[in-house]
Every structure is written in structure tokens, then in C-alpha cells.
């Protein structure tokens, strides 16, 4: 059985994440350090919103219907929060820590709306390392105005650096 050969009986008793966390990884073997930062920018279009809505079934008119959105506190259509959060996933998986990392948990707050056409910058910064986990502060800010639309803290399981 593949599972038993990889992590033994511990995996069967505790589950994948717990078993991986219990394996001590020297900090020198990790690919990131406290203070490491990465960012990624994107401008979401109405086409992006429509594609996401089709994929997920989230047809909330606040995201899709400009006439409806004009009657709300936002005054126009807004980007889905999950799309904004997706930028954080992209930063983590492609830039820092990079390939092989696994998002274990997140606590985020949406502080302001993001409108289509606004350039948003997703930023991630390593705050703490503990065993094979990185605690990373994240935020998404509109580049032109400085408006913070999302912020929080994520916990990421780091891949082992096989070249060490």
C-alpha cells in the first residue's frame, strides 16, 4: 500500500497534514526565511467575473448585473472575494514559497470592494516558521488608490528542499 510505504502507520492514524507536520524538518532545509516577500498584480475584467460565475454557479447579480449593482451600497459590480483570494494562492504557489507548498488554513477579512478594472496587488510576507509550516501575512491592495481590499494570515505546509 503506497500510503503505508510513504509515512507508515502514523499517516493512517493521524491524517496526511498531521503526519507531515510531525516530521521535523530542519529550518535550514526550508526554501523560505522570515521576512521573505512576494507579490503579484492583476486587473480583473468583467469577462473574468463571468467566466468565474459560469464555472462556480455563483450568479449573484452584485457581480454580474451593472443595473442591479447601481442600487446597492457599492454602486457598481464588484469582483468575487474568492477571485481576490485566488491571487494569494497564485503568489504562494508560483512565487513564494512556490511549487509544492500546500495551503493548510487561512483567516482573511474583506475590507473594501474591488471593482473590475482596478489593478490589485497581492502581497505575501513570511512572518513565522515552525517545523515545516510558514505563517504568512497576506494582503491585496488597489495599486492606484492604496485601498486595502483584503488582508489576513495563512498557514502553508512547505515542501522539503530536496537539494539540501
Protein Blocks (a to p, Z undefined) as FASTA:
>chain_A
ZZlmmnommlmmnojklmmmmpccdfklpcbdehiacdddddddfklmmmmmmmnopacf
klmmmklmmmmmnopacddfklmmmmmmmmmmmmogbghiacfbdcdddfbdcdehiacd
dddddfbdchjaccdddddddfklopafbdcdddddddddfkZZ
